[in-house]
Amino acid sequence: MSKTPSLDVSPADPMNDPAALVGVIEQIFDSVLITTTDLELPGPAIVYANSAFCAKTGYSAAELIGQTPRILQGSGTDQAVLERLKHNLLNGEFFEGCTVNYRKNGEPYMVRWNIRPYFSEQQNRSYYISVQREVTREVALEQTHQRVVESVVEGIIAVDPSGHVTLVNPAGQTILGKPDQAAWIGESWQVLFGSLSSDDVTDLVQPITRVLQTGATLTGHRSQIKRPDGSLLDIEMSVTPLQLSPDSELGCVIILRDNTDQRRFEKRLWNAANRDALTQAYSRRFGDEIIAREIQRAEADQTPLALVYFDIDYFKSVNDTHGHDAGDYVLKTLVATVTDRLRQTDYLIRWGGEEFVVILPATTGEMAMTVAEAIRLRVASTELDHGLGHVEISAGVAQYQLHEGFRAWFRRADEALYEAKGAGRNQVHSA
Ligand SMILES: Nc1nc2c(ncn2[C@@H]2O[C@H](COP(=O)(O)OP(=O)(O)OP(=O)(O)O)[C@@H](O)[C@H]2O)c(=O)[nH]1
């Protein structure tokens, strides 16, 4: 029986081959520096610097050997980090930190580095082995991100896949009315809305929950919230899901935009375009739009629609006796008084001068008579300031007849008003 010949070539073990290890250290991208362990001035001496270190700092190996690593330090070097470094090394502990170093040409760069004490048994000598990586771009990027997050006017909230808050920027804190980020970090995201009313919470929590469940992005969700100090805020919310890996749970980034000023501005613009500047009743121009729309709806749905056309009795004498400003005050008060009596769905239009039209959707002529009569009584019983006493109105009421069109409808109401005036004023007539 023949014996299998044994191979006497043992597999190579690079870890036992100093030349191979030096080759690795010379080849890696990170800088490696080995120094003596003398911490007293002038400090440890460099005994080895790899090619990456030389390339990064601009020094040759010959220039570095025997020097102290302090030649890398400068005005921007963080002394607190160096103190920690010294403390750790004196205690024989591992150190890791980040600071500014300087190249041979004086150019600063950010470095993240670690140092481990190493004791060589064979040579009975100890070293500090330091591995360094330039992080200038990463730090700059991180600082830029942080500045952006801190300076944007939108509130930014980050929620990790376990549902915990990891970031609330200053705008987010202001919008949610709680200027203390620390109170939220690490908390479950629902806590963010804990100080809002339950309706507001539902309006915000439900859409966020949906994003976390479905992964579908939400944009432009509008909501009005009441902050802890009672102030109302119009906000617009967008929620973008975040997934770290295909099978992980979803986190998200919530963006809150405070639209209060914009909405206020839009409302002011809208009012300027559609309301009468003196009384804030709807303008005649917008009134035409309302009437056309309501006629169309009444014709389509076959629902009743009524109109009250009224004007102030003897208004000329208010102006003549008390002046134009007093007349303006009477008109404003009248509009406030009548508006107060109307439903949200009714429209009060300043038709011109001291004439007004009220459009009452889903209202019969009979019901409109009751409304007009109530308005008449309320106006007559409203005591005006500045010793003006009270004013009275006369009104004509007409229900829309299908397909008659606005002109005919309005003419009937006008005739009813004329009758009311002729019959002695301070009364309501029906067409
Ligand atoms: N102060 C003020 N007066 C206005 C305004 N628009 C119209 N008027 C005045 O309203 C008055 C309307 O007078 P008339 O049309 O004679 O009607 P009246 O005095 O109310 O008489 P009757 O309607 O017949 O009871 C005029 O004096 C107008 O100058 C306004 O915006 N401000």
Ligand as a Chemical Component Dictionary entry (heavy atoms), coordinates in Angstrom:
data_LIG
# 
_chem_comp.id                   LIG 
_chem_comp.type                 NON-POLYMER 
_chem_comp.pdbx_formal_charge   0 
_chem_comp.three_letter_code    LIG 
# 
loop_
_chem_comp_atom.comp_id 
_chem_comp_atom.atom_id 
_chem_comp_atom.alt_atom_id 
_chem_comp_atom.type_symbol 
_chem_comp_atom.charge 
_chem_comp_atom.model_Cartn_x 
_chem_comp_atom.model_Cartn_y 
_chem_comp_atom.model_Cartn_z 
_chem_comp_atom.pdbx_ordinal 
LIG N1  N1  N 0 -72.672 107.901 4.443  1  
LIG C1  C1  C 0 -72.931 107.261 3.287  2  
LIG N2  N2  N 0 -74.025 107.565 2.590  3  
LIG C2  C2  C 0 -74.286 106.929 1.454  4  
LIG C3  C3  C 0 -73.422 105.926 0.974  5  
LIG N3  N3  N 0 -73.957 105.467 -0.186 6  
LIG C4  C4  C 0 -75.089 106.144 -0.417 7  
LIG N4  N4  N 0 -75.316 107.048 0.577  8  
LIG C5  C5  C 0 -76.383 107.980 0.732  9  
LIG O1  O1  O 0 -77.626 107.320 0.864  10 
LIG C6  C6  C 0 -78.655 108.253 0.559  11 
LIG C7  C7  C 0 -79.745 107.576 -0.188 12 
LIG O2  O2  O 0 -80.795 108.476 -0.276 13 
LIG P1  P1  P 0 -82.140 108.193 -1.041 14 
LIG O3  O3  O 0 -81.869 107.338 -2.255 15 
LIG O4  O4  O 0 -82.822 109.457 -1.224 16 
LIG O5  O5  O 0 -82.971 107.271 -0.098 17 
LIG P2  P2  P 0 -83.481 107.496 1.370  18 
LIG O6  O6  O 0 -83.099 108.816 1.910  19 
LIG O7  O7  O 0 -83.023 106.334 2.192  20 
LIG O8  O8  O 0 -85.021 107.442 1.168  21 
LIG P3  P3  P 0 -85.910 106.167 1.005  22 
LIG O9  O9  O 0 -85.086 105.019 0.559  23 
LIG O10 O10 O 0 -86.925 106.571 0.008  24 
LIG O11 O11 O 0 -86.501 105.907 2.351  25 
LIG C8  C8  C 0 -78.002 109.399 -0.218 26 
LIG O12 O12 O 0 -77.954 110.537 0.600  27 
LIG C9  C9  C 0 -76.601 108.883 -0.461 28 
LIG O13 O13 O 0 -75.633 109.933 -0.470 29 
LIG C10 C10 C 0 -72.250 105.642 1.744  30 
LIG O14 O14 O 0 -71.443 104.786 1.395  31 
LIG N5  N5  N 0 -72.056 106.325 2.878  32 
# 
loop_
_chem_comp_bond.comp_id 
_chem_comp_bond.atom_id_1 
_chem_comp_bond.atom_id_2 
_chem_comp_bond.value_order 
_chem_comp_bond.pdbx_ordinal 
LIG N1  C1  SING 1  
LIG C1  N2  DOUB 2  
LIG C1  N5  SING 3  
LIG N2  C2  SING 4  
LIG C2  C3  DOUB 5  
LIG C2  N4  SING 6  
LIG C3  N3  SING 7  
LIG C3  C10 SING 8  
LIG N3  C4  DOUB 9  
LIG C4  N4  SING 10 
LIG N4  C5  SING 11 
LIG C5  O1  SING 12 
LIG C5  C9  SING 13 
LIG O1  C6  SING 14 
LIG C6  C7  SING 15 
LIG C6  C8  SING 16 
LIG C7  O2  SING 17 
LIG O2  P1  SING 18 
LIG P1  O3  DOUB 19 
LIG P1  O4  SING 20 
LIG P1  O5  SING 21 
LIG O5  P2  SING 22 
LIG P2  O6  DOUB 23 
LIG P2  O7  SING 24 
LIG P2  O8  SING 25 
LIG O8  P3  SING 26 
LIG P3  O9  DOUB 27 
LIG P3  O10 SING 28 
LIG P3  O11 SING 29 
LIG C8  O12 SING 30 
LIG C8  C9  SING 31 
LIG C9  O13 SING 32 
LIG C10 O14 DOUB 33 
LIG C10 N5  SING 34 
# 
